[in-house]
């Protein structure tokens, strides 16, 4: 199956960065509003995943002129890994976030405290990289 991509312009890139920051800020606000982070852990992780996806779009837009479009997020990992100089590391961050998507967003046991910390660190890493690019 061919990878579907979407060409980027400055407006799209700015919008995706704004979304990445919005999702990460929302995750932080939700986490801060609850004494027991476990109550909202799945939601926080889901927001971190969305932040990471949007940030990876920004990174690909800036470096490659396009981002992957569609439901196959693993293709986004492959494309993000092409971004220099930290593409492979950033691709690992996105892959780790995506590995939590089903559990955090669709059911099963709640994500652990360790997973929440990992999701936050990886999303923050991707958003920071997108901001500084």
Backbone as XML, in Angstrom:
<?xml version="1.0"?>
<chain id="A" units="angstrom">
  <residue number="1" name="UNK">
    <atom name="N" x="0.834" y="-1.175" z="0.000"/>
    <atom name="CA" x="0.000" y="0.000" z="0.000"/>
    <atom name="C" x="0.886" y="1.248" z="0.000"/>
  </residue>
  <residue number="2" name="UNK">
    <atom name="N" x="0.580" y="2.181" z="-0.861"/>
    <atom name="CA" x="1.366" y="3.397" z="-0.965"/>
    <atom name="C" x="1.066" y="4.326" z="0.209"/>
  </residue>
  <residue number="3" name="UNK">
    <atom name="N" x="2.078" y="5.031" z="0.635"/>
    <atom name="CA" x="1.917" y="5.991" z="1.711"/>
    <atom name="C" x="1.245" y="7.239" z="1.168"/>
  </residue>
  <residue number="4" name="UNK">
    <atom name="N" x="0.166" y="7.644" z="1.815"/>
    <atom name="CA" x="-0.507" y="8.882" z="1.420"/>
    <atom name="C" x="0.129" y="10.034" z="2.177"/>
  </residue>
  <residue number="5" name="UNK">
    <atom name="N" x="0.469" y="11.074" z="1.451"/>
    <atom name="CA" x="1.052" y="12.251" z="2.085"/>
    <atom name="C" x="0.257" y="13.482" z="1.699"/>
  </residue>
  <residue number="6" name="UNK">
    <atom name="N" x="0.446" y="14.507" z="2.485"/>
    <atom name="CA" x="-0.171" y="15.808" z="2.220"/>
    <atom name="C" x="0.935" y="16.840" z="2.192"/>
  </residue>
  <residue number="7" name="UNK">
    <atom name="N" x="0.998" y="17.611" z="1.113"/>
    <atom name="CA" x="1.975" y="18.683" z="1.026"/>
    <atom name="C" x="1.654" y="19.754" z="2.061"/>
  </residue>
  <residue number="8" name="UNK">
    <atom name="N" x="2.707" y="20.407" z="2.533"/>
    <atom name="CA" x="2.539" y="21.403" z="3.589"/>
    <atom name="C" x="2.852" y="22.796" z="3.061"/>
  </residue>
  <residue number="9" name="UNK">
    <atom name="N" x="2.153" y="23.752" z="3.581"/>
    <atom name="CA" x="2.516" y="25.148" z="3.393"/>
    <atom name="C" x="2.679" y="25.752" z="4.791"/>
  </residue>
  <residue number="10" name="UNK">
    <atom name="N" x="3.049" y="27.014" z="4.848"/>
    <atom name="CA" x="3.292" y="27.637" z="6.154"/>
    <atom name="C" x="2.045" y="27.641" z="7.034"/>
  </residue>
  <residue number="11" name="UNK">
    <atom name="N" x="0.883" y="27.889" z="6.435"/>
    <atom name="CA" x="-0.362" y="27.942" z="7.202"/>
    <atom name="C" x="-0.660" y="26.591" z="7.856"/>
  </residue>
  <residue number="12" name="UNK">
    <atom name="N" x="-0.574" y="25.526" z="7.088"/>
    <atom name="CA" x="-0.831" y="24.188" z="7.627"/>
    <atom name="C" x="0.171" y="23.845" z="8.730"/>
  </residue>
  <residue number="13" name="UNK">
    <atom name="N" x="1.418" y="24.171" z="8.503"/>
    <atom name="CA" x="2.460" y="23.885" z="9.489"/>
    <atom name="C" x="2.190" y="24.642" z="10.793"/>
  </residue>
  <residue number="14" name="UNK">
    <atom name="N" x="1.821" y="25.904" z="10.691"/>
    <atom name="CA" x="1.476" y="26.702" z="11.891"/>
    <atom name="C" x="0.271" y="26.109" z="12.611"/>
  </residue>
  <residue number="15" name="UNK">
    <atom name="N" x="-0.753" y="25.713" z="11.846"/>
    <atom name="CA" x="-1.952" y="25.135" z="12.455"/>
    <atom name="C" x="-1.634" y="23.834" z="13.191"/>
  </residue>
  <residue number="16" name="UNK">
    <atom name="N" x="-0.814" y="22.977" z="12.595"/>
    <atom name="CA" x="-0.470" y="21.713" z="13.247"/>
    <atom name="C" x="0.359" y="21.967" z="14.506"/>
  </residue>
  <residue number="17" name="UNK">
    <atom name="N" x="1.262" y="22.977" z="14.475"/>
    <atom name="CA" x="2.031" y="23.305" z="15.672"/>
    <atom name="C" x="1.096" y="23.833" z="16.759"/>
  </residue>
  <residue number="18" name="UNK">
    <atom name="N" x="0.150" y="24.674" z="16.383"/>
    <atom name="CA" x="-0.818" y="25.186" z="17.356"/>
    <atom name="C" x="-1.599" y="24.030" z="17.981"/>
  </residue>
  <residue number="19" name="UNK">
    <atom name="N" x="-1.985" y="23.053" z="17.167"/>
    <atom name="CA" x="-2.701" y="21.880" z="17.693"/>
    <atom name="C" x="-1.819" y="21.077" z="18.651"/>
  </residue>
  <residue number="20" name="UNK">
    <atom name="N" x="-0.571" y="20.864" z="18.271"/>
    <atom name="CA" x="0.345" y="20.114" z="19.136"/>
    <atom name="C" x="0.469" y="20.788" z="20.503"/>
  </residue>
  <residue number="21" name="UNK">
    <atom name="N" x="0.636" y="22.099" z="20.495"/>
    <atom name="CA" x="0.760" y="22.847" z="21.753"/>
    <atom name="C" x="-0.552" y="22.822" z="22.538"/>
  </residue>
  <residue number="22" name="UNK">
    <atom name="N" x="-1.673" y="22.940" z="21.832"/>
    <atom name="CA" x="-2.987" y="22.906" z="22.477"/>
    <atom name="C" x="-3.224" y="21.561" z="23.178"/>
  </residue>
  <residue number="23" name="UNK">
    <atom name="N" x="-2.906" y="20.467" z="22.490"/>
    <atom name="CA" x="-3.097" y="19.150" z="23.102"/>
    <atom name="C" x="-2.192" y="18.967" z="24.318"/>
  </residue>
  <residue number="24" name="UNK">
    <atom name="N" x="-0.936" y="19.381" z="24.205"/>
    <atom name="CA" x="-0.015" y="19.226" z="25.329"/>
    <atom name="C" x="-0.430" y="20.116" z="26.498"/>
  </residue>
  <residue number="25" name="UNK">
    <atom name="N" x="-0.838" y="21.352" z="26.204"/>
    <atom name="CA" x="-1.314" y="22.250" z="27.262"/>
    <atom name="C" x="-2.571" y="21.693" z="27.930"/>
  </residue>
  <residue number="26" name="UNK">
    <atom name="N" x="-3.461" y="21.104" z="27.137"/>
    <atom name="CA" x="-4.689" y="20.521" z="27.691"/>
    <atom name="C" x="-4.364" y="19.330" z="28.589"/>
  </residue>
  <residue number="27" name="UNK">
    <atom name="N" x="-3.387" y="18.523" z="28.181"/>
    <atom name="CA" x="-2.966" y="17.394" z="29.014"/>
    <atom name="C" x="-2.427" y="17.893" z="30.354"/>
  </residue>
  <residue number="28" name="UNK">
    <atom name="N" x="-1.631" y="18.954" z="30.312"/>
    <atom name="CA" x="-1.070" y="19.513" z="31.545"/>
    <atom name="C" x="-2.176" y="20.079" z="32.429"/>
  </residue>
  <residue number="29" name="UNK">
    <atom name="N" x="-3.121" y="20.794" z="31.838"/>
    <atom name="CA" x="-4.213" y="21.382" z="32.615"/>
    <atom name="C" x="-5.074" y="20.301" z="33.248"/>
  </residue>
  <residue number="30" name="UNK">
    <atom name="N" x="-5.389" y="19.270" z="32.497"/>
    <atom name="CA" x="-6.203" y="18.174" z="33.026"/>
    <atom name="C" x="-5.489" y="17.476" z="34.177"/>
  </residue>
  <residue number="31" name="UNK">
    <atom name="N" x="-4.213" y="17.241" z="33.979"/>
    <atom name="CA" x="-3.410" y="16.594" z="35.027"/>
    <atom name="C" x="-3.376" y="17.459" z="36.282"/>
  </residue>
  <residue number="32" name="UNK">
    <atom name="N" x="-3.232" y="18.768" z="36.095"/>
    <atom name="CA" x="-3.122" y="19.676" z="37.233"/>
    <atom name="C" x="-4.449" y="19.878" z="37.974"/>
  </residue>
  <residue number="33" name="UNK">
    <atom name="N" x="-5.568" y="19.656" z="37.301"/>
    <atom name="CA" x="-6.877" y="19.857" z="37.913"/>
    <atom name="C" x="-7.307" y="18.721" z="38.832"/>
  </residue>
  <residue number="34" name="UNK">
    <atom name="N" x="-6.623" y="17.602" z="38.739"/>
    <atom name="CA" x="-7.038" y="16.422" z="39.501"/>
    <atom name="C" x="-5.973" y="16.023" z="40.508"/>
  </residue>
  <residue number="35" name="UNK">
    <atom name="N" x="-6.419" y="15.830" z="41.739"/>
    <atom name="CA" x="-5.497" y="15.375" z="42.778"/>
    <atom name="C" x="-4.981" y="13.975" z="42.466"/>
  </residue>
  <residue number="36" name="UNK">
    <atom name="N" x="-5.854" y="13.143" z="41.945"/>
    <atom name="CA" x="-5.480" y="11.776" z="41.610"/>
    <atom name="C" x="-5.359" y="11.675" z="40.095"/>
  </residue>
  <residue number="37" name="UNK">
    <atom name="N" x="-4.136" y="11.777" z="39.604"/>
    <atom name="CA" x="-3.903" y="11.758" z="38.165"/>
    <atom name="C" x="-4.402" y="10.470" z="37.514"/>
  </residue>
  <residue number="38" name="UNK">
    <atom name="N" x="-4.467" y="9.390" z="38.277"/>
    <atom name="CA" x="-4.933" y="8.116" z="37.729"/>
    <atom name="C" x="-6.376" y="8.219" z="37.231"/>
  </residue>
  <residue number="39" name="UNK">
    <atom name="N" x="-7.180" y="9.111" z="37.850"/>
    <atom name="CA" x="-8.576" y="9.289" z="37.434"/>
    <atom name="C" x="-8.678" y="9.727" z="35.977"/>
  </residue>
  <residue number="40" name="UNK">
    <atom name="N" x="-7.729" y="10.499" z="35.535"/>
    <atom name="CA" x="-7.776" y="11.067" z="34.183"/>
    <atom name="C" x="-6.567" y="10.622" z="33.356"/>
  </residue>
  <residue number="41" name="UNK">
    <atom name="N" x="-5.891" y="9.595" z="33.823"/>
    <atom name="CA" x="-4.656" y="9.160" z="33.170"/>
    <atom name="C" x="-4.826" y="8.794" z="31.709"/>
  </residue>
  <residue number="42" name="UNK">
    <atom name="N" x="-5.893" y="8.067" z="31.391"/>
    <atom name="CA" x="-6.115" y="7.691" z="29.993"/>
    <atom name="C" x="-6.339" y="8.922" z="29.126"/>
  </residue>
  <residue number="43" name="UNK">
    <atom name="N" x="-7.060" y="9.892" z="29.643"/>
    <atom name="CA" x="-7.312" y="11.120" z="28.887"/>
    <atom name="C" x="-6.021" y="11.921" z="28.694"/>
  </residue>
  <residue number="44" name="UNK">
    <atom name="N" x="-5.222" y="11.995" z="29.734"/>
    <atom name="CA" x="-3.943" y="12.705" z="29.635"/>
    <atom name="C" x="-3.053" y="12.043" z="28.587"/>
  </residue>
  <residue number="45" name="UNK">
    <atom name="N" x="-2.966" y="10.719" z="28.633"/>
    <atom name="CA" x="-2.142" y="9.998" z="27.663"/>
    <atom name="C" x="-2.691" y="10.191" z="26.248"/>
  </residue>
  <residue number="46" name="UNK">
    <atom name="N" x="-4.004" y="10.148" z="26.088"/>
    <atom name="CA" x="-4.602" y="10.353" z="24.768"/>
    <atom name="C" x="-4.261" y="11.736" z="24.215"/>
  </residue>
  <residue number="47" name="UNK">
    <atom name="N" x="-4.306" y="12.744" z="25.072"/>
    <atom name="CA" x="-3.926" y="14.092" z="24.637"/>
    <atom name="C" x="-2.440" y="14.165" z="24.283"/>
  </residue>
  <residue number="48" name="UNK">
    <atom name="N" x="-1.607" y="13.464" z="25.041"/>
    <atom name="CA" x="-0.175" y="13.414" z="24.714"/>
    <atom name="C" x="0.049" y="12.761" z="23.353"/>
  </residue>
  <residue number="49" name="UNK">
    <atom name="N" x="-0.709" y="11.720" z="23.065"/>
    <atom name="CA" x="-0.592" y="11.039" z="21.772"/>
    <atom name="C" x="-0.978" y="11.993" z="20.650"/>
  </residue>
  <residue number="50" name="UNK">
    <atom name="N" x="-2.084" y="12.708" z="20.816"/>
    <atom name="CA" x="-2.498" y="13.674" z="19.797"/>
    <atom name="C" x="-1.461" y="14.780" z="19.625"/>
  </residue>
  <residue number="51" name="UNK">
    <atom name="N" x="-0.865" y="15.224" z="20.719"/>
    <atom name="CA" x="0.193" y="16.235" z="20.640"/>
    <atom name="C" x="1.386" y="15.700" z="19.857"/>
  </residue>
  <residue number="52" name="UNK">
    <atom name="N" x="1.758" y="14.456" z="20.136"/>
    <atom name="CA" x="2.888" y="13.852" z="19.437"/>
    <atom name="C" x="2.644" y="13.687" z="17.949"/>
  </residue>
  <residue number="53" name="UNK">
    <atom name="N" x="1.425" y="13.289" z="17.584"/>
    <atom name="CA" x="1.088" y="13.136" z="16.167"/>
    <atom name="C" x="1.153" y="14.487" z="15.460"/>
  </residue>
  <residue number="54" name="UNK">
    <atom name="N" x="0.550" y="15.500" z="16.058"/>
    <atom name="CA" x="0.569" y="16.828" z="15.445"/>
    <atom name="C" x="1.995" y="17.371" z="15.338"/>
  </residue>
  <residue number="55" name="UNK">
    <atom name="N" x="2.797" y="17.170" z="16.375"/>
    <atom name="CA" x="4.188" y="17.637" z="16.347"/>
    <atom name="C" x="4.991" y="16.909" z="15.278"/>
  </residue>
  <residue number="56" name="UNK">
    <atom name="N" x="4.733" y="15.616" z="15.115"/>
    <atom name="CA" x="5.469" y="14.881" z="14.073"/>
    <atom name="C" x="5.082" y="15.385" z="12.690"/>
  </residue>
  <residue number="57" name="UNK">
    <atom name="N" x="3.814" y="15.783" z="12.522"/>
    <atom name="CA" x="3.409" y="16.390" z="11.253"/>
    <atom name="C" x="4.210" y="17.662" z="10.986"/>
  </residue>
  <residue number="58" name="UNK">
    <atom name="N" x="4.367" y="18.485" z="12.013"/>
    <atom name="CA" x="5.128" y="19.731" z="11.880"/>
    <atom name="C" x="6.573" y="19.436" z="11.486"/>
  </residue>
  <residue number="59" name="UNK">
    <atom name="N" x="7.175" y="18.493" z="12.173"/>
    <atom name="CA" x="8.571" y="18.153" z="11.883"/>
    <atom name="C" x="8.740" y="17.661" z="10.457"/>
  </residue>
  <residue number="60" name="UNK">
    <atom name="N" x="7.822" y="16.818" z="10.008"/>
    <atom name="CA" x="7.893" y="16.329" z="8.624"/>
    <atom name="C" x="7.637" y="17.467" z="7.639"/>
  </residue>
  <residue number="61" name="UNK">
    <atom name="N" x="6.666" y="18.322" z="7.940"/>
    <atom name="CA" x="6.388" y="19.457" z="7.061"/>
    <atom name="C" x="7.624" y="20.325" z="6.876"/>
  </residue>
  <residue number="62" name="UNK">
    <atom name="N" x="8.266" y="20.644" z="7.986"/>
    <atom name="CA" x="9.416" y="21.548" z="7.920"/>
    <atom name="C" x="10.614" y="20.907" z="7.232"/>
  </residue>
  <residue number="63" name="UNK">
    <atom name="N" x="10.805" y="19.626" z="7.439"/>
    <atom name="CA" x="12.001" y="18.965" z="6.892"/>
    <atom name="C" x="11.764" y="18.352" z="5.513"/>
  </residue>
  <residue number="64" name="UNK">
    <atom name="N" x="10.562" y="17.846" z="5.280"/>
    <atom name="CA" x="10.307" y="17.065" z="4.071"/>
    <atom name="C" x="9.314" y="17.724" z="3.114"/>
  </residue>
  <residue number="65" name="UNK">
    <atom name="N" x="8.590" y="18.735" z="3.618"/>
    <atom name="CA" x="7.604" y="19.414" z="2.782"/>
    <atom name="C" x="6.261" y="18.717" z="2.727"/>
  </residue>
  <residue number="66" name="UNK">
    <atom name="N" x="6.093" y="17.641" z="3.484"/>
    <atom name="CA" x="4.830" y="16.909" z="3.532"/>
    <atom name="C" x="4.740" y="16.139" z="4.846"/>
  </residue>
  <residue number="67" name="UNK">
    <atom name="N" x="3.540" y="15.674" z="5.139"/>
    <atom name="CA" x="3.365" y="14.763" z="6.277"/>
    <atom name="C" x="2.448" y="13.636" z="5.837"/>
  </residue>
  <residue number="68" name="UNK">
    <atom name="N" x="2.495" y="12.549" z="6.581"/>
    <atom name="CA" x="1.669" y="11.385" z="6.258"/>
    <atom name="C" x="0.235" y="11.682" z="6.659"/>
  </residue>
  <residue number="69" name="UNK">
    <atom name="N" x="-0.689" y="11.271" z="5.795"/>
    <atom name="CA" x="-2.100" y="11.472" z="6.068"/>
    <atom name="C" x="-2.803" y="10.123" z="6.035"/>
  </residue>
  <residue number="70" name="UNK">
    <atom name="N" x="-3.677" y="9.886" z="6.981"/>
    <atom name="CA" x="-4.423" y="8.638" z="6.998"/>
    <atom name="C" x="-4.361" y="7.967" z="8.353"/>
  </residue>
  <residue number="71" name="UNK">
    <atom name="N" x="-4.926" y="6.780" z="8.414"/>
    <atom name="CA" x="-5.045" y="6.062" z="9.679"/>
    <atom name="C" x="-3.821" y="5.238" z="10.047"/>
  </residue>
  <residue number="72" name="UNK">
    <atom name="N" x="-2.921" y="5.018" z="9.126"/>
    <atom name="CA" x="-1.745" y="4.185" z="9.397"/>
    <atom name="C" x="-0.628" y="5.046" z="9.990"/>
  </residue>
  <residue number="73" name="UNK">
    <atom name="N" x="-0.701" y="5.213" z="11.302"/>
    <atom name="CA" x="0.282" y="6.078" z="11.967"/>
    <atom name="C" x="1.693" y="5.492" z="11.926"/>
  </residue>
  <residue number="74" name="UNK">
    <atom name="N" x="1.823" y="4.203" z="11.706"/>
    <atom name="CA" x="3.165" y="3.617" z="11.622"/>
    <atom name="C" x="3.927" y="4.188" z="10.417"/>
  </residue>
  <residue number="75" name="UNK">
    <atom name="N" x="3.198" y="4.553" z="9.378"/>
    <atom name="CA" x="3.843" y="5.211" z="8.237"/>
    <atom name="C" x="4.387" y="6.577" z="8.648"/>
  </residue>
  <residue number="76" name="UNK">
    <atom name="N" x="3.691" y="7.233" z="9.566"/>
    <atom name="CA" x="4.185" y="8.516" z="10.078"/>
    <atom name="C" x="5.496" y="8.328" z="10.832"/>
  </residue>
  <residue number="77" name="UNK">
    <atom name="N" x="5.623" y="7.217" z="11.546"/>
    <atom name="CA" x="6.869" y="6.910" z="12.251"/>
    <atom name="C" x="8.002" y="6.750" z="11.240"/>
  </residue>
  <residue number="78" name="UNK">
    <atom name="N" x="7.740" y="6.019" z="10.177"/>
    <atom name="CA" x="8.746" y="5.804" z="9.137"/>
    <atom name="C" x="9.166" y="7.138" z="8.531"/>
  </residue>
  <residue number="79" name="UNK">
    <atom name="N" x="8.190" y="7.978" z="8.229"/>
    <atom name="CA" x="8.493" y="9.271" z="7.605"/>
    <atom name="C" x="9.244" y="10.181" z="8.575"/>
  </residue>
  <residue number="80" name="UNK">
    <atom name="N" x="8.815" y="10.218" z="9.830"/>
    <atom name="CA" x="9.478" y="11.040" z="10.843"/>
    <atom name="C" x="10.925" y="10.614" z="11.036"/>
  </residue>
  <residue number="81" name="UNK">
    <atom name="N" x="11.195" y="9.339" z="10.902"/>
    <atom name="CA" x="12.561" y="8.829" z="11.069"/>
    <atom name="C" x="13.517" y="9.382" z="10.019"/>
  </residue>
  <residue number="82" name="UNK">
    <atom name="N" x="12.980" y="9.930" z="8.931"/>
    <atom name="CA" x="13.813" y="10.518" z="7.873"/>
    <atom name="C" x="14.260" y="11.942" z="8.197"/>
  </residue>
  <residue number="83" name="UNK">
    <atom name="N" x="13.646" y="12.557" z="9.200"/>
    <atom name="CA" x="13.945" y="13.946" z="9.543"/>
    <atom name="C" x="15.295" y="14.009" z="10.252"/>
  </residue>
  <residue number="84" name="UNK">
    <atom name="N" x="16.185" y="14.814" z="9.746"/>
    <atom name="CA" x="17.512" y="14.965" z="10.357"/>
    <atom name="C" x="17.525" y="16.191" z="11.261"/>
  </residue>
  <residue number="85" name="UNK">
    <atom name="N" x="18.292" y="16.199" z="12.306"/>
    <atom name="CA" x="19.297" y="15.224" z="12.697"/>
    <atom name="C" x="18.793" y="14.174" z="13.682"/>
  </residue>
  <residue number="86" name="UNK">
    <atom name="N" x="17.580" y="14.337" z="14.247"/>
    <atom name="CA" x="17.140" y="13.442" z="15.329"/>
    <atom name="C" x="15.981" y="12.553" z="14.931"/>
  </residue>
  <residue number="87" name="UNK">
    <atom name="N" x="15.805" y="12.308" z="13.653"/>
    <atom name="CA" x="14.632" y="11.596" z="13.173"/>
    <atom name="C" x="14.407" y="10.232" z="13.798"/>
  </residue>
  <residue number="88" name="UNK">
    <atom name="N" x="15.455" y="9.456" z="13.925"/>
    <atom name="CA" x="15.290" y="8.102" z="14.478"/>
    <atom name="C" x="14.821" y="8.168" z="15.937"/>
  </residue>
  <residue number="89" name="UNK">
    <atom name="N" x="15.408" y="9.077" z="16.704"/>
    <atom name="CA" x="15.020" y="9.253" z="18.109"/>
    <atom name="C" x="13.569" y="9.739" z="18.207"/>
  </residue>
  <residue number="90" name="UNK">
    <atom name="N" x="13.210" y="10.716" z="17.377"/>
    <atom name="CA" x="11.851" y="11.240" z="17.388"/>
    <atom name="C" x="10.855" y="10.179" z="16.909"/>
  </residue>
  <residue number="91" name="UNK">
    <atom name="N" x="11.263" y="9.384" z="15.945"/>
    <atom name="CA" x="10.424" y="8.280" z="15.487"/>
    <atom name="C" x="10.156" y="7.284" z="16.607"/>
  </residue>
  <residue number="92" name="UNK">
    <atom name="N" x="11.162" y="7.023" z="17.431"/>
    <atom name="CA" x="10.964" y="6.128" z="18.588"/>
    <atom name="C" x="9.975" y="6.741" z="19.581"/>
  </residue>
  <residue number="93" name="UNK">
    <atom name="N" x="10.069" y="8.066" z="19.769"/>
    <atom name="CA" x="9.114" y="8.741" z="20.661"/>
    <atom name="C" x="7.687" y="8.570" z="20.144"/>
  </residue>
  <residue number="94" name="UNK">
    <atom name="N" x="7.495" y="8.800" z="18.849"/>
    <atom name="CA" x="6.153" y="8.666" z="18.279"/>
    <atom name="C" x="5.676" y="7.224" z="18.338"/>
  </residue>
  <residue number="95" name="UNK">
    <atom name="N" x="6.539" y="6.283" z="18.028"/>
    <atom name="CA" x="6.163" y="4.862" z="18.081"/>
    <atom name="C" x="5.717" y="4.477" z="19.500"/>
  </residue>
  <residue number="96" name="UNK">
    <atom name="N" x="6.452" y="4.956" z="20.504"/>
    <atom name="CA" x="6.099" y="4.645" z="21.896"/>
    <atom name="C" x="4.735" y="5.236" z="22.256"/>
  </residue>
  <residue number="97" name="UNK">
    <atom name="N" x="4.475" y="6.452" z="21.824"/>
    <atom name="CA" x="3.170" y="7.051" z="22.087"/>
    <atom name="C" x="2.059" y="6.249" z="21.415"/>
  </residue>
  <residue number="98" name="UNK">
    <atom name="N" x="2.267" y="5.913" z="20.162"/>
    <atom name="CA" x="1.244" y="5.185" z="19.416"/>
    <atom name="C" x="0.969" y="3.806" z="20.006"/>
  </residue>
  <residue number="99" name="UNK">
    <atom name="N" x="1.983" y="3.228" z="20.650"/>
    <atom name="CA" x="1.783" y="1.906" z="21.254"/>
    <atom name="C" x="0.796" y="1.967" z="22.422"/>
  </residue>
  <residue number="100" name="UNK">
    <atom name="N" x="0.559" y="3.152" z="22.963"/>
    <atom name="CA" x="-0.371" y="3.328" z="24.079"/>
    <atom name="C" x="-1.770" y="3.721" z="23.621"/>
  </residue>
  <residue number="101" name="UNK">
    <atom name="N" x="-1.929" y="3.988" z="22.341"/>
    <atom name="CA" x="-3.177" y="4.565" z="21.830"/>
    <atom name="C" x="-4.391" y="3.691" z="22.095"/>
  </residue>
  <residue number="102" name="UNK">
    <atom name="N" x="-4.327" y="2.442" z="21.778"/>
    <atom name="CA" x="-5.496" y="1.582" z="21.923"/>
    <atom name="C" x="-5.918" y="1.456" z="23.381"/>
  </residue>
  <residue number="103" name="UNK">
    <atom name="N" x="-4.963" y="1.228" z="24.249"/>
    <atom name="CA" x="-5.294" y="1.050" z="25.668"/>
    <atom name="C" x="-5.829" y="2.343" z="26.271"/>
  </residue>
  <residue number="104" name="UNK">
    <atom name="N" x="-5.186" y="3.470" z="25.962"/>
    <atom name="CA" x="-5.606" y="4.739" z="26.558"/>
    <atom name="C" x="-6.925" y="5.234" z="25.972"/>
  </residue>
  <residue number="105" name="UNK">
    <atom name="N" x="-7.124" y="5.007" z="24.684"/>
    <atom name="CA" x="-8.276" y="5.599" z="24.035"/>
    <atom name="C" x="-9.486" y="4.707" z="23.865"/>
  </residue>
  <residue number="106" name="UNK">
    <atom name="N" x="-9.281" y="3.393" z="23.927"/>
    <atom name="CA" x="-10.384" y="2.507" z="23.570"/>
    <atom name="C" x="-10.737" y="1.476" z="24.624"/>
  </residue>
  <residue number="107" name="UNK">
    <atom name="N" x="-10.083" y="1.482" z="25.746"/>
    <atom name="CA" x="-10.476" y="0.564" z="26.797"/>
    <atom name="C" x="-9.354" y="-0.330" z="27.255"/>
  </residue>
  <residue number="108" name="UNK">
    <atom name="N" x="-9.719" y="-1.256" z="28.083"/>
    <atom name="CA" x="-8.724" y="-2.108" z="28.703"/>
    <atom name="C" x="-8.305" y="-1.495" z="30.017"/>
  </residue>
  <residue number="109" name="UNK">
    <atom name="N" x="-7.305" y="-2.089" z="30.637"/>
    <atom name="CA" x="-6.848" y="-1.519" z="31.913"/>
    <atom name="C" x="-6.288" y="-0.116" z="31.710"/>
  </residue>
  <residue number="110" name="UNK">
    <atom name="N" x="-6.491" y="0.728" z="32.693"/>
    <atom name="CA" x="-5.985" y="2.102" z="32.623"/>
    <atom name="C" x="-4.463" y="2.088" z="32.491"/>
  </residue>
  <residue number="111" name="UNK">
    <atom name="N" x="-3.948" y="3.123" z="31.860"/>
    <atom name="CA" x="-2.502" y="3.218" z="31.725"/>
    <atom name="C" x="-1.883" y="3.416" z="33.104"/>
  </residue>
  <residue number="112" name="UNK">
    <atom name="N" x="-0.680" y="2.915" z="33.247"/>
    <atom name="CA" x="0.016" y="2.989" z="34.534"/>
    <atom name="C" x="0.628" y="4.367" z="34.745"/>
  </residue>
  <residue number="113" name="UNK">
    <atom name="N" x="1.047" y="4.621" z="35.977"/>
    <atom name="CA" x="1.734" y="5.878" z="36.290"/>
    <atom name="C" x="3.014" y="5.992" z="35.471"/>
  </residue>
  <residue number="114" name="UNK">
    <atom name="N" x="3.707" y="4.882" z="35.288"/>
    <atom name="CA" x="4.930" y="4.891" z="34.482"/>
    <atom name="C" x="4.623" y="5.245" z="33.027"/>
  </residue>
  <residue number="115" name="UNK">
    <atom name="N" x="3.555" y="4.672" z="32.486"/>
    <atom name="CA" x="3.156" y="5.001" z="31.116"/>
    <atom name="C" x="2.772" y="6.463" z="30.979"/>
  </residue>
  <residue number="116" name="UNK">
    <atom name="N" x="2.094" y="7.008" z="31.977"/>
    <atom name="CA" x="1.715" y="8.436" z="31.931"/>
    <atom name="C" x="2.964" y="9.307" z="31.881"/>
  </residue>
  <residue number="117" name="UNK">
    <atom name="N" x="3.958" y="8.974" z="32.688"/>
    <atom name="CA" x="5.212" y="9.746" z="32.682"/>
    <atom name="C" x="5.922" y="9.626" z="31.338"/>
  </residue>
  <residue number="118" name="UNK">
    <atom name="N" x="5.978" y="8.411" z="30.810"/>
    <atom name="CA" x="6.635" y="8.197" z="29.510"/>
    <atom name="C" x="5.909" y="8.953" z="28.401"/>
  </residue>
  <residue number="119" name="UNK">
    <atom name="N" x="4.579" y="8.900" z="28.420"/>
    <atom name="CA" x="3.800" y="9.590" z="27.392"/>
    <atom name="C" x="4.060" y="11.088" z="27.458"/>
  </residue>
  <residue number="120" name="UNK">
    <atom name="N" x="4.071" y="11.637" z="28.664"/>
    <atom name="CA" x="4.322" y="13.071" z="28.825"/>
    <atom name="C" x="5.706" y="13.433" z="28.287"/>
  </residue>
  <residue number="121" name="UNK">
    <atom name="N" x="6.733" y="12.695" z="28.691"/>
    <atom name="CA" x="8.104" y="13.007" z="28.250"/>
    <atom name="C" x="8.243" y="12.927" z="26.736"/>
  </residue>
  <residue number="122" name="UNK">
    <atom name="N" x="7.663" y="11.913" z="26.145"/>
    <atom name="CA" x="7.794" y="11.734" z="24.693"/>
    <atom name="C" x="7.011" y="12.797" z="23.931"/>
  </residue>
  <residue number="123" name="UNK">
    <atom name="N" x="5.817" y="13.124" z="24.383"/>
    <atom name="CA" x="5.041" y="14.180" z="23.735"/>
    <atom name="C" x="5.760" y="15.521" z="23.866"/>
  </residue>
  <residue number="124" name="UNK">
    <atom name="N" x="6.265" y="15.787" z="25.045"/>
    <atom name="CA" x="6.992" y="17.037" z="25.278"/>
    <atom name="C" x="8.228" y="17.116" z="24.379"/>
  </residue>
  <residue number="125" name="UNK">
    <atom name="N" x="8.925" y="16.021" z="24.219"/>
    <atom name="CA" x="10.100" y="15.977" z="23.349"/>
    <atom name="C" x="9.727" y="16.302" z="21.903"/>
  </residue>
  <residue number="126" name="UNK">
    <atom name="N" x="8.651" y="15.711" z="21.429"/>
    <atom name="CA" x="8.220" y="15.957" z="20.044"/>
    <atom name="C" x="7.752" y="17.401" z="19.851"/>
  </residue>
  <residue number="127" name="UNK">
    <atom name="N" x="6.985" y="17.920" z="20.802"/>
    <atom name="CA" x="6.492" y="19.296" z="20.690"/>
    <atom name="C" x="7.659" y="20.277" z="20.754"/>
  </residue>
  <residue number="128" name="UNK">
    <atom name="N" x="8.598" y="20.058" z="21.659"/>
    <atom name="CA" x="9.774" y="20.922" z="21.743"/>
    <atom name="C" x="10.581" y="20.907" z="20.444"/>
  </residue>
  <residue number="129" name="UNK">
    <atom name="N" x="10.748" y="19.730" z="19.877"/>
    <atom name="CA" x="11.484" y="19.614" z="18.614"/>
    <atom name="C" x="10.750" y="20.367" z="17.506"/>
  </residue>
  <residue number="130" name="UNK">
    <atom name="N" x="9.424" y="20.279" z="17.488"/>
    <atom name="CA" x="8.629" y="20.986" z="16.481"/>
    <atom name="C" x="8.738" y="22.499" z="16.656"/>
  </residue>
  <residue number="131" name="UNK">
    <atom name="N" x="8.733" y="22.946" z="17.903"/>
    <atom name="CA" x="8.844" y="24.385" z="18.174"/>
    <atom name="C" x="10.205" y="24.927" z="17.733"/>
  </residue>
  <residue number="132" name="UNK">
    <atom name="N" x="11.243" y="24.159" z="17.974"/>
    <atom name="CA" x="12.596" y="24.667" z="17.734"/>
    <atom name="C" x="13.071" y="24.482" z="16.294"/>
  </residue>
  <residue number="133" name="UNK">
    <atom name="N" x="12.358" y="23.738" z="15.511"/>
    <atom name="CA" x="12.779" y="23.470" z="14.123"/>
    <atom name="C" x="12.647" y="24.684" z="13.282"/>
  </residue>
</chain>
